[in-house]
Amino acid sequence: MTESNTATSHAWKRQEQWASCVLQFSSQYNDSTWSANQVIGPPKVYPRHGDIVGAWAQGNRAPDEFIIVGFERAVYPEQIDIYETYNPGAVIRVSARN
C-alpha cells in the first residue's frame, strides 16, 4: 500500500435526549394534567405506574391514536425508550423521520 492510512477515528458517544416539543397529536384527555405536552422532557410519572397525572393520556379510545414529537438535535436513534405507565402494550408502532 503506497498511501498512508490517515482515516480519522470517530469515538461514538451515546447521547440521551428527551422530546423537546409536541408537533401533533390525535387527542388528549385534557389541556393540563394529561395533555400531550406531558411527554416533553424527562418522565414525570415513571417509575411509578397507574392512572397518575403527569403523563399523556389520549382523549379518545380509537385504534389510530398518535403523538408526534420533536427533538432538539437530529440523531440516528439506536434505542428508543417509551414509558407506558398505564395499560402498557398500547404502543404498536414507532417511526423516525428527518
C-alpha positions in Angstrom: 0.0 0.0 0.0 1.6 3.3 -1.1 -0.8 5.7 0.6 -0.7 6.2 4.3 -3.8 5.3 6.2 -5.0 8.6 7.8 -8.6 7.7 8.4 -10.0 9.6 11.3 -11.2 7.6 14.2 -14.6 8.7 15.4 -15.4 7.9 19.0 -19.2 7.5 19.1 -20.8 8.6 22.3 -24.3 7.7 23.3 -26.5 10.8 23.6 -29.6 10.8 25.7 -32.3 13.3 24.9 -36.0 13.7 25.7 -38.7 15.0 23.4 -38.5 18.8 23.3 -41.8 19.6 21.8 -45.1 18.1 20.6 -45.7 18.7 16.9 -49.1 17.0 16.6 -51.4 14.6 18.4 -54.7 12.9 17.8 -56.4 13.7 21.1 -55.6 14.4 24.7 -57.6 13.7 27.9 -57.4 17.4 29.0 -55.3 20.5 28.5 -53.2 20.2 31.6 -52.6 17.2 33.7 -52.9 14.5 31.0 -52.1 16.8 28.0 -49.9 15.8 25.1 -47.3 18.3 26.4 -46.7 15.9 29.4 -44.3 13.9 27.1 -41.9 16.8 26.9 -38.7 16.3 29.0 -37.9 13.5 31.4 -40.7 11.3 32.7 -42.9 12.8 35.4 -44.6 9.5 36.4 -42.1 6.7 35.7 -41.1 4.5 37.6 -44.4 4.8 39.3 -47.4 3.3 37.4 -51.1 3.7 37.3 -53.6 6.3 36.4 -51.4 9.2 37.6 -51.4 12.8 36.4 -48.2 13.9 34.6 -48.4 11.6 31.6 -50.1 12.0 28.2 -53.5 10.2 28.0 -55.5 10.2 24.8 -59.0 11.6 24.9 -60.4 9.0 22.5 -60.4 5.2 22.5 -59.7 5.0 18.8 -57.2 2.4 17.4 -55.4 5.2 15.5 -54.3 7.5 18.3 -50.9 9.1 17.8 -48.4 11.7 19.0 -45.6 13.2 17.0 -42.8 14.7 19.0 -39.7 16.8 18.1 -36.2 16.7 19.5 -33.5 19.4 19.8 -30.8 17.5 17.9 -31.1 15.2 14.9 -29.5 11.8 15.6 -29.6 8.3 14.2 -31.5 6.6 17.0 -30.1 3.3 18.3 -32.6 2.9 21.1 -36.0 4.5 21.9 -37.4 4.1 25.4 -41.2 4.5 25.9 -42.5 4.5 29.4 -46.1 3.2 29.4 -47.3 3.6 32.9 -50.9 2.8 32.5 -52.2 0.0 30.2 -48.8 -1.0 28.8 -48.7 -2.5 25.4 -50.7 0.2 23.7 -47.8 1.4 21.5 -47.8 -0.6 18.3 -45.5 1.4 16.1 -42.7 3.9 16.3 -41.5 5.9 13.3 -38.4 8.1 13.0 -38.0 10.7 10.2 -35.9 13.7 9.5 
